[in-house]
Amino acid sequence: MATKTISKKATTVFSSNGHSNGITNKRVEVLKTYKIYIGGQFPRTESGRYYVAKNKAGQALANACLSSRKDFRDAVNAARSAFGGWSTRAAFNRSQILYRIAEMLEGRKIQFIDELIKQDATPTQAEAEVNTAIDRLIYYAGWCDKYQQLFGTVNPVASSHFNFSVPEPTGVVAIIAPQNNSLIGLVSVIAPVIAGGNTCVVLASETKPLCAITFAEVIHSSDVPSGVINILTGKPTELIKYFADHMDVNATVYCERDETNKKLIQEKAAQNVKRILLYDNIDWNSSEAESPYFISDTQEIKTTWHPIENIGGAKAGY
Amino acid sequence: MIAETLSFSIPDFRLSPRIDQIGVEERASRFTKRSIKTESKINGLKLALNMIDLTTLEGKDTEGKVKQLCYKAQHLHDVYENLPTVAAVCVYPSMVRIAKKALGNSGVKVASVATAFPSGQAPKDVKIRDTKFAVNEGADEVDMVISRGKFLEGDYNFVFDEIAEIKEACGTARLKVILETGELVTYDKVRRASDIAMYAGADFIKTSTGKISPAATMPVTLVMLEAIRDFYYKTGKMIAMKPAGGISKAKLALHYLVMLKETLGEAWMNNEWFRFGASSLANDLLMQLMTQKTGVYQSANYFSID
């Protein structure tokens, strides 16, 4: 009698842990720890905080890092140190690396589809979103060594100068990724920024952070130099201020329609006159979300006046 | 001769205390765990700024570079009101006159390396002439290097006598003795070299030239601070400390100040008794000060390079 009670108790305890009973050999699932990505490493947030990402039904999907302003600071430092090397790489090489990200993403398609489904997408939507993300990376890989021709110009001037303008990357871009989807929004805002030779710090979707961190793992194994892309998870409401006012950030990207936040970003960004890019009315799954103009958004135009010799009646050779 | 002028006897340096490597590294790491916030942080940053020996010791140094550095020493970041200046500018002997003139009566001292810096591989008379030249040019402080080769051979008398003679050549200038701890291999030897330097007449003991890696580390500095403390207990004479090289971040500088405070106490917490040999540390301190003042993370683009 006593033995029976004990065994019954044990069963109850196990079943509350999600197992049918304590005797069968059902394997305990190993859940992934979603850590942030800074400077080519996966640290936990320095603050030690976390939040639970849930799906619509309220089911807990994962514990994600609740990044602090200091994580953002560290990420900006990493992005700044990576900028020199990344921006001076041959455009062709940047193209190869973007292509490599797409390849690696293709190889882990199933995992991304699985995560998207967990985060309330239907299987069809999920597969379409992953495919679009891969294609978008290929699209921007192609643009890496071509947008310069498109946006660069040779300018007619009235003096003896060869005058030309070329786009150059602006620097470190702080991005608050689109909040309504997990993967395609993130990829769509990162790809044009790094294709153009910038480095970035990205805050993933707060409610759908899973794909962002898995995408960081893809980046990590895709020849992308450490620090070029840094991905944080956490609350935009807490971090927006810092994304906008950090003096070492050259541009801030915001993709929501929240007017209070837009105003806050505009005011804070004025301190070092950084670029503000508001992509608040874009369907990231559609083709309107890919264009070389997204690259030119984070470029500065440098104009050079190169003196040329103009002897007698001879004309300039250009 | 030196022994006569001092009121204490010279110990047998072979009997200098042995250092517990694990213990000293563990102890040093504890200093990095203190939380220093808001007002204490600002005071700490300003103090660290005031303790800097702003240094340029390169073959490519020019008159212009030294003048620029001297300007920086006096105008660290004019946007920020009432900032202290750095403690000194540290240059090669040939640049002392230029630095002295550029600094005028700003109160910033001129320190000069001497004695065939950084290797110290020159005959004694050359080293003494080098020292006298720097002092005659107007150096307030002389940074000498010890003969590490002789030290490692165990010729402690040679090292001791050399320091004593350079001290004599310095006259009123304060003497910093560089042990170049990166070449001394063990903490035991760092301790022994510190003892030799202090008994031979050093006003400062300094970790490194900055030309050898590793330069200053917290454990090495702790060993030297403890040597200073023991020397003070024995003789009643205060010796100053200068870690140099590799300290480029404000946070690390604050860790050093914590270590200083907890090892030697309040009396050493000023630039007469403690210095940082550094060049890039100043800007990081300034950036942190501005962050504290404005609440906004700063960018290196808005601070002068040298």
Interface residues (C-beta under 8 A of the other chain):
Chain A: R73 V76 Y242 D245 H246 M247 D248 Q271 N272
Chain B: V296 Y297 Q298 S299 A300 N301 Y302
